[in-house]
Amino acid sequence: MITRFKKYHNWCLALTFSLIGILSACNKGFDKMIPDSNHLDTATVAYGSPKVLYIIVDGARGQSVRDARTPFISSLLPKSIYSWVSLSDETVSQPGTAWTDMLTGVRKAKHNVDGNNFSANNLATFPLIFERIKQTYPKSVLKVFTTSAIFKDNLTKGADVSELLTNDQAVKEKVISSFSDEALTMVTGHFTGIDAAGAKNGYDLSVPAYKDAIVKFDNDLGEVLQALAKRPNYAKENWMVVVASSRGGHYDIPAESNDNTVFSNPDVNTFTILYSNRYKTRFIGKPYLGNKYQGDFIRFNDHRKAQVTAGDNSVYNLGTAEFTVELKVKKNKGPNNNYKFYYPSILGKRAEWTSGWPGNGWVIFLEDNYWMFNAKGPGGGDQVKGTELADATWNSVAVVGVIRENKRYVRTFTNGGFNNERDISGWGNMDNSALLTLGYLAGTGHGEPDVYVSDVRIWKAALPDSVINRFACDTYVDPGHPYYQYLAGYWPVVGNNSNTILDEGPLGSHMTFSGGDASWDKLSEYLCAPSQENLGTLVPRSVDMATQIISWLKVPRQENWQLDGRVWLDQ
C-alpha cells in the first residue's frame, strides 16, 4: 500500500511540475516586461473566464508601426496572431466605416455607414458587439473610452459605460482605472493621437512627429498592459488583447515599393495584433500576389480599338456550338478617378454595343468593379456575371460555352476560378457579320474603356475547368497546350510598336488598331493577384476584429447575423 501511495505521490509531483513548466513557458510576451504580481500557477489559467482588452488606434500605418519596433508592441508578438499588412475599407477616406466594421463584424454594404456619415446606418439589423455580448451575457460589464464624439455618439450602444474624453492620456487613464472592476468583461480604448500627428505632418515613420506619436502610443499601451497584469486574479482570467488600427494614412510611397495592389495603398494599410497567453506566434504577411507580367502593352482608352482585318471574322461567331474566350485585362483609373467603369466593351463581336442590345452577338464588358459577358440571339439574350477585378493589376478572364445533356450553358472564370453559370439554350444562334473588336465598340448607353488587354485566346471548344485553372495565369500559348488543335485565334498584344496586332494562332488573322495613335507602354505588374473581394481570406481586415472578440467571449454566433469577419487561429 505504501509503495502504491509513493508512486501516486511521485506521479502528482511530476504532474504539478509539468504544469508549472507549461505555465512558465506561457508567461512571456508583455508579462516579462512588467513587475511580478501574485500570479497563481493553476490549471484554471487555461480555462478561466474570457475577457477582452480592445485597443483601437487611428492613423497607424502597419508598415510604420512595424518599422518603429517599439518595445511594448514587440513584447506582445511572441504570443500573438499578428499582421502588418491588414486592411481597412478601401472605398472611404473617413474612419467611421472602419470603426463600424471593427465593432459590428459586417462591412459597409450591410451596416450602411459611409465614412463618418451615420444617417443611413443599419445598426438595428447589424448591431454592435456590445449589444451582441449583452444579449448572451446580460451581466457582462462593458466599458468604452474615446476622444471622438462621432465614435461616442454612434458606436457605444450596449456598453455599460461610455465616455468622451479630451485626449489619449485620459483614455489611457480610464482604461487603467477600469481594471479595478473585478466584474469587467471587456474594455475598449480608442486612441487618436497618431492620426492627428499624421494628418498634420504626414503618415510615415520618416516624419519625426508621426514617429513620436507611435512611440507615445506604445508607451501608453505599455502602461495599460502593466496595469492589466496587476489585476489580483489576472492569472485565473483568460484575457485576449486586441490592438488594431482602424486606418492608415496617405503617404506617397516610393515607386519601387508600389506593387499596384491594395497593399500599396497607405490609407488602408493597418496593423492587427491578437494576443493571448494561450496563443502561439502566427505572423500573417503579404500573400502571394501572382506572377510578374512584363512587356510593352497597348492602351485601349477613349475610342481606341483593334479589329480583325486580315482574316475570316465568321470564325469568331459563337453560333450554337461550344467555345471558350480568354483574355488578360488591366484596368486604369476611369472617369471618376477610381477603377469603376460602366458598360464599356473590352472584347466583342457585334454590330453595335447599345442599350437594349440590338442585333445578335456577344461582348465582354466592365460594370462597376467587376466584369460581365453579354450575348444575344434570335431567341433572346442576357448577361452572365464574372467577378470583381483587382485594380491596376492584370486579371485573367474566361468565358466558356458548354453543352451538357442537350442544353447550352455559359460559365465565367476569373484568374482560373469559377464564377457563375447560366443556361442559354433558348438564346439561339448568335452569329453576325460584325468584325471581332478589341477595345471600344460603337454604340450608345455605355462609357469608354481605359484598359490594357492582352493574351486574347479564342477556342472552338469548351475548355474544362481544370484546363482553365491550369493555364489561366500563363502568358503564352504553345503547341503543348492540350487543346491547341482547337485554337481559332491568339493575339498576345504585347511586345509590338505598330498599328498591327499579330494573331500568332494557326489562322494568322491579324488586327488593325484605330481610333487614335497606338500607345505601347512598358508595364511590369502582377498577374492573377487576388481581388479585393478575396483578400479577406488572406489577411486580417477590420471586420475580423468583432468576429474574433465574439468568438473569444464564447458568444454563440448566429447564421442570421450574416457576419463578414472571420476568426483567426494561431496555427
BADOLUM-191034 format. One line per 3 residues: number of its first residue (from 1); their letters; for each residue x, y, z of C-alpha. Coordinates in steps of 0.1 Angstrom, whole numbers. Layout:
NUM = a = X,Y,Z  ...
% end
This chain:
1 = mit = 0,0,0  29,24,9  46,17,-24
4 = rfk = 14,24,-43  10,56,-23  46,67,-31
7 = kyh = 41,60,-68  9,81,-67  26,109,-48
10 = nwc = 55,109,-73  31,110,-102  13,140,-86
13 = lal = 46,158,-81  56,152,-117  22,164,-130
16 = tfs = 25,196,-108  60,204,-121  48,198,-156
19 = lig = 20,222,-152  43,248,-136  67,243,-166
22 = ils = 40,248,-191  26,279,-174  60,294,-170
25 = acn = 67,289,-207  34,307,-215  43,336,-192
28 = kgf = 63,355,-218  54,384,-241  44,415,-223
31 = dkm = 43,397,-190  81,396,-189  82,434,-191
34 = ipd = 60,440,-160  66,438,-123  59,404,-107
37 = snh = 24,400,-93  6,374,-73  0,351,-103
40 = ldt = -14,317,-94  0,288,-115  -31,267,-116
43 = atv = -49,248,-143  -76,274,-142  -54,298,-162
46 = ayg = -63,279,-194  -99,277,-186  -107,310,-169
49 = spk = -134,334,-178  -127,351,-211  -122,388,-211
52 = vly = -111,413,-238  -89,445,-239  -97,461,-272
55 = iiv = -74,489,-283  -84,508,-315  -59,532,-328
58 = dga = -65,556,-358  -40,565,-384  -14,539,-376
61 = rgq = 1,525,-409  10,489,-404  44,494,-422
64 = svr = 53,523,-400  43,505,-368  63,475,-379
67 = dar = 94,495,-386  92,515,-354  100,483,-335
70 = tpf = 86,498,-303  91,477,-271  56,471,-258
73 = iss = 40,463,-291  70,440,-298  66,423,-264
76 = llp = 31,410,-275  42,393,-306  56,360,-292
79 = ksi = 21,351,-281  1,368,-309  -15,363,-342
82 = ysw = -4,395,-360  0,413,-393  15,445,-406
85 = vsl = -5,443,-438  -40,440,-426  -66,461,-444
88 = sde = -95,485,-438  -122,496,-463  -107,510,-495
91 = tvs = -138,529,-506  -139,556,-479  -115,582,-466
94 = qpg = -130,588,-431  -126,563,-402  -163,559,-394
97 = taw = -167,530,-418  -137,512,-404  -148,518,-368
100 = tdm = -182,503,-376  -166,473,-394  -145,467,-362
103 = ltg = -175,469,-339  -201,450,-359  -183,423,-379
106 = vrk = -201,433,-411  -190,456,-440  -204,488,-453
109 = akh = -228,471,-477  -247,459,-446  -242,485,-419
112 = nvd = -245,514,-444  -221,537,-426  -204,557,-453
115 = gnn = -173,574,-438  -184,594,-409  -220,597,-422
118 = fsa = -242,576,-399  -275,590,-412  -285,559,-432
121 = nnl = -270,533,-408  -284,499,-405  -272,492,-370
124 = atf = -306,480,-359  -302,450,-382  -265,446,-377
127 = pli = -259,458,-341  -226,465,-323  -208,437,-305
130 = fer = -216,453,-272  -253,445,-278  -244,410,-290
133 = ikq = -225,403,-259  -252,417,-236  -278,395,-253
136 = typ = -259,364,-244  -244,376,-211  -267,403,-196
139 = ksv = -244,406,-165  -213,413,-185  -196,446,-178
142 = lkv = -185,466,-209  -167,499,-209  -157,522,-238
145 = ftt = -135,553,-238  -128,575,-268  -117,610,-278
148 = sai = -142,611,-307  -177,625,-303  -187,607,-335
151 = fkd = -175,574,-321  -191,580,-287  -225,591,-301
154 = nlt = -228,563,-327  -208,533,-317  -212,526,-280
157 = kga = -247,514,-277  -249,484,-253  -219,494,-233
160 = dvs = -224,499,-195  -200,529,-195  -191,551,-225
163 = ell = -171,583,-220  -159,611,-243  -125,623,-232
166 = tnd = -102,651,-242  -71,632,-253  -53,598,-254
169 = qav = -38,604,-220  -73,605,-205  -83,574,-224
172 = kek = -53,555,-211  -60,565,-175  -97,555,-178
175 = vis = -88,521,-193  -63,515,-165  -88,525,-138
178 = sfs = -114,502,-153  -92,472,-144  -101,477,-107
181 = dea = -136,464,-116  -133,427,-109  -165,421,-129
184 = ltm = -151,437,-160  -157,417,-192  -144,440,-219
187 = vtg = -129,474,-221  -124,494,-253  -99,522,-256
190 = hft = -100,544,-288  -67,563,-294  -65,591,-320
193 = gid = -31,608,-313  -12,590,-342  -39,601,-367
196 = aag = -37,637,-355  1,637,-360  -2,621,-394
199 = akn = -29,645,-406  -7,674,-397  27,662,-407
202 = gyd = 25,631,-429  18,594,-423  53,579,-424
205 = lsv = 80,569,-400  104,593,-417  83,622,-403
208 = pay = 96,629,-368  62,640,-354  45,608,-367
211 = kda = 72,586,-353  70,603,-319  32,597,-319
214 = ivk = 37,560,-325  63,559,-297  40,577,-273
217 = fdn = 11,553,-281  34,524,-274  43,538,-240
220 = dlg = 6,543,-233  0,507,-243  28,496,-221
223 = evl = 12,512,-190  -21,497,-199  -6,462,-202
226 = qal = 13,465,-170  -19,476,-152  -38,447,-167
229 = akr = -14,421,-154  -16,436,-119  -53,426,-116
232 = pny = -55,404,-84  -70,375,-104  -52,381,-137
235 = ake = -37,346,-137  -71,330,-132  -87,350,-160
238 = nwm = -84,344,-197  -76,377,-215  -73,384,-251
241 = vvv = -57,417,-261  -67,431,-294  -46,461,-307
244 = ass = -55,472,-342  -55,503,-363  -87,514,-380
247 = rgg = -70,530,-409  -36,541,-421  -30,574,-437
250 = hyd = -19,590,-470  17,590,-480  34,590,-514
253 = ipa = 53,557,-512  83,553,-535  76,539,-570
256 = esn = 98,509,-564  76,499,-534  43,502,-553
259 = dnt = 30,468,-565  -2,484,-578  -24,463,-554
262 = vfs = -43,473,-523  -12,465,-503  4,496,-518
265 = npd = -24,519,-505  -11,535,-473  -46,548,-464
268 = vnt = -59,512,-458  -26,497,-446  -33,488,-409
271 = fti = -18,465,-383  -35,438,-362  -23,421,-330
274 = lys = -44,394,-314  -26,385,-281  -34,357,-257
277 = nry = -12,338,-233  -26,307,-249  -16,316,-284
280 = ktr = 15,305,-304  31,330,-327  15,333,-361
283 = fig = 27,360,-384  4,369,-414  24,386,-441
286 = kpy = 15,399,-476  1,370,-496  14,358,-529
289 = lgn = 3,383,-555  8,364,-586  35,363,-614
292 = kyq = 50,395,-628  37,402,-663  62,425,-681
295 = gdf = 65,440,-716  51,467,-739  13,467,-739
298 = irf = -12,488,-759  -36,510,-741  -73,509,-751
301 = ndh = -89,541,-739  -114,566,-754  -124,553,-789
304 = rka = -93,532,-794  -99,497,-807  -84,469,-828
307 = qvt = -103,448,-853  -96,416,-873  -90,430,-908
310 = agd = -68,401,-922  -90,371,-917  -124,354,-917
313 = nsv = -144,370,-889  -171,343,-890  -146,321,-871
316 = ynl = -153,341,-840  -191,337,-841  -203,317,-812
319 = gta = -231,301,-832  -247,272,-813  -216,252,-806
322 = eft = -191,250,-777  -165,278,-773  -140,294,-750
325 = vel = -128,330,-749  -99,341,-727  -80,373,-722
328 = kvk = -60,393,-697  -71,428,-687  -56,455,-665
331 = knk = -78,484,-655  -66,520,-653  -83,547,-633
334 = gpn = -116,557,-650  -135,590,-654  -143,591,-616
337 = nny = -107,587,-606  -113,552,-595  -113,517,-611
340 = kfy = -151,515,-616  -165,515,-652  -200,514,-665
343 = yps = -205,491,-695  -175,498,-718  -167,468,-741
346 = ilg = -132,453,-739  -138,425,-764  -168,416,-786
349 = kra = -183,407,-819  -215,426,-827  -225,454,-850
352 = ewt = -230,478,-821  -229,479,-783  -261,498,-773
355 = sgw = -287,498,-745  -313,472,-753  -287,450,-771
358 = pgn = -299,453,-807  -287,426,-830  -271,393,-824
361 = gwv = -236,388,-810  -215,388,-778  -194,412,-758
364 = ifl = -172,412,-726  -176,444,-708  -169,462,-674
367 = edn = -196,471,-649  -187,488,-616  -156,469,-604
370 = ywm = -164,436,-620  -168,422,-655  -197,407,-674
373 = fna = -204,386,-705  -234,397,-727  -248,377,-756
376 = kgp = -280,377,-777  -295,355,-803  -329,354,-821
379 = ggg = -344,337,-790  -333,363,-765  -302,372,-746
382 = dqv = -289,384,-712  -257,387,-691  -236,363,-671
385 = kgt = -215,379,-643  -178,374,-638  -165,387,-605
388 = ela = -145,417,-591  -113,425,-609  -83,436,-589
391 = dat = -74,472,-595  -43,482,-616  -31,447,-619
394 = wns = -36,420,-646  -66,397,-643  -74,366,-663
397 = vav = -109,364,-677  -126,334,-693  -160,326,-708
400 = vgv = -168,290,-716  -198,278,-736  -205,242,-729
403 = ire = -232,217,-740  -245,193,-713  -274,169,-718
406 = nkr = -286,188,-748  -286,222,-730  -261,250,-736
409 = yvr = -246,269,-707  -222,298,-703  -197,297,-675
412 = tft = -174,325,-663  -140,324,-646  -116,349,-631
415 = ngg = -80,341,-625  -88,305,-631  -116,303,-605
418 = fnn = -152,296,-614  -177,325,-610  -211,318,-624
421 = erd = -231,297,-648  -263,303,-669  -285,282,-692
424 = isg = -285,300,-726  -302,272,-745  -331,295,-756
427 = wgn = -309,323,-770  -303,305,-803  -277,312,-829
430 = mdn = -257,344,-821  -239,347,-854  -234,380,-872
433 = sal = -212,396,-898  -195,421,-875  -157,424,-870
436 = ltl = -141,410,-839  -133,441,-819  -108,445,-791
439 = gyl = -115,477,-770  -141,503,-779  -173,491,-795
442 = agt = -195,519,-811  -230,524,-797  -249,543,-770
445 = ghg = -256,539,-734  -221,529,-723  -189,545,-712
448 = epd = -154,542,-727  -128,518,-715  -94,526,-702
451 = vyv = -76,493,-700  -47,472,-713  -59,440,-729
454 = sdv = -36,411,-739  -32,374,-743  -66,371,-761
457 = riw = -74,335,-770  -105,321,-788  -111,283,-789
460 = kaa = -136,263,-808  -141,240,-778  -153,242,-742
463 = lpd = -121,240,-721  -126,220,-689  -124,238,-656
466 = svi = -91,221,-648  -76,234,-680  -89,269,-674
469 = nrf = -74,269,-639  -41,254,-650  -34,279,-678
472 = acd = -52,310,-667  -22,328,-653  2,317,-681
475 = tyv = 10,344,-706  16,323,-737  0,295,-757
478 = dpg = 22,269,-775  15,236,-793  19,218,-760
481 = hpy = -14,231,-748  -38,201,-745  -65,219,-766
484 = yqy = -41,236,-791  -59,219,-821  -90,239,-812
487 = lag = -73,273,-811  -90,297,-835  -72,329,-826
490 = ywp = -43,340,-804  -34,377,-801  -7,383,-774
493 = vvg = -9,421,-778  25,425,-762  59,435,-775
496 = nns = 49,454,-805  51,491,-816  29,492,-847
499 = nti = -8,495,-855  -9,458,-864  -17,433,-837
502 = lde = -5,399,-847  -25,367,-845  0,341,-835
505 = gpl = -26,313,-837  -28,289,-867  -50,312,-888
508 = gsh = -29,344,-887  -60,367,-886  -42,400,-876
511 = mtf = -59,430,-861  -55,467,-871  -55,494,-845
514 = sgg = -76,525,-850  -94,553,-831  -62,572,-824
517 = das = -24,567,-822  -14,534,-806  3,539,-773
520 = wdk = 26,510,-764  36,513,-728  62,494,-708
523 = lse = 45,477,-678  55,453,-651  26,444,-628
526 = ylc = 13,413,-611  -9,388,-629  -37,370,-612
529 = aps = -33,390,-580  -62,383,-555  -91,407,-558
532 = qen = -101,430,-530  -131,407,-525  -109,377,-519
535 = lgt = -83,394,-497  -105,390,-466  -95,353,-466
538 = lvp = -58,361,-469  -50,388,-443  -69,403,-413
541 = rsv = -95,430,-421  -114,454,-399  -145,432,-398
544 = dma = -125,403,-383  -119,421,-350  -155,420,-339
547 = tqi = -158,384,-350  -127,374,-332  -139,390,-300
550 = isw = -174,374,-302  -157,340,-306  -133,346,-277
553 = lkv = -161,356,-254  -180,324,-264  -209,343,-277
556 = prq = -228,318,-299  -226,331,-335  -259,330,-353
559 = enw = -261,325,-390  -287,352,-394  -262,377,-381
562 = qld = -245,375,-415  -211,383,-401  -185,391,-428
565 = grv = -155,387,-405  -135,355,-399  -118,341,-368
568 = wld = -80,338,-370  -63,308,-354  -28,306,-342
571 = q = -19,277,-365
% end
